[in-house]
């Protein structure tokens, strides 16, 4: 299926689009990295008003995805308390859970599509966030709208999470009828510490199939290329933004002007400028909060993760994290081997390292996901680091995520390095065209 973008959906994603379009309320919980965002946006791309509710850190990412996957020209990110409003026909509004109002606007549009990203945020039905979202969902449904929930982790700790997430879209009773029946289906019983569950009874999955769709990477592996790349936008503080502006202005004064953006220029013309080197350290530090949120999400999904950075600070931050290991230039060779063995054996949730120290000679195929906080100037080193998870023994499609600051300078550096890495890839090996497409 084609979209407004030149990128096409995978067959399993096309099935996901049809699943959503046929349901006024649904839960899409494919494993992380299988493109739930793309499926929801293509499914909603029919001119109806669309409201996207997501964590604040993901709003700019959603705006970028809207432009990639839909033909909607009107996209707005809502900011600040009191900014909430319903979208107009053909408009996409993006807000975060904290900005949902206590009192909803009276004028509810017809046929509005509400998309809730990271819907496991709604697992506590008593929370203010969940109550306000249920109000949004109710108003949308009574006016002929749709409510779609997206999460890779519908059950974080207990089946009760699933009940509450389904309740956010008003479909919990459609599946299970009542809370007592739900507890019976999951073998629930009360203790002095609260509800406990022994496990689902036969037929529970069939009950969920009408409102919930979940695919794993192993299930859809024939559809996936060996490796895919995507980016996650990082919003900067005013202080860091101003520093980026200063360096960018100095680069333009040195001959790098707006008209040359996007060209593959010599890395040395940027990399050897001291201002840029210092700024990249600052940017690496500025990306740490978004890195931690991403690591939290992977841990919630029980998905092993590899993190690389050209700079030490983001790696050192992860050294104190429970069941994580880090490899830097200070890590003895014998210790590196032991840490990699622990990761490969599943004894660690994740492993992080500098590109120079961990990017060569290690097999990290226990993970199918890699996050780059930033990259080295030498493309071959980055390519080597990517290949740590794409080695013999890897049986899942791999996803490479780059954290890219929302500033022209960092985007420009990323584009240069990505193109150089692709050039190295073409030079050294033969690849099919679809092996290097970014499809999320």
Secondary structure, DSSP 8 states (H G I E B T S, - for coil): -B-SSS-B--HHHHHHHHHHHT-SEEEE---TTS-HHHHHHHHH-SSS-EEEEE-GGGHHHHHHHHHHH----EEEE--STT------TTEEEEEEGGG--SS--S---TT-EEEESSGGGG--TTSHHHHHHHHHHHHHHHTT-EEEEE-S-S-SSSHHHHHHHHHHTT-HHHHHSSHHHHHHHTTEEEETTEEEE----TTHHHHHTTTEE---HHHHGGGS-SEEEEEEEE---HHHHHHHHHHHHHHHHTT--GGGTTS---THHHHT-HHHHHHHHHHHHHTHHHHHHHHHHHHHTT--EEEEESSHHHHHHHTTSTTEEEE-TTS-HHHHHHHHHHHHTT--SEEEEEHHHHSSS---TT-SEEEESS--SSHHHHHHHHTTTSSTT--S-EEEEEEEESSHHHHHHHHHHHHHHHHHHHHHS---GGGS----
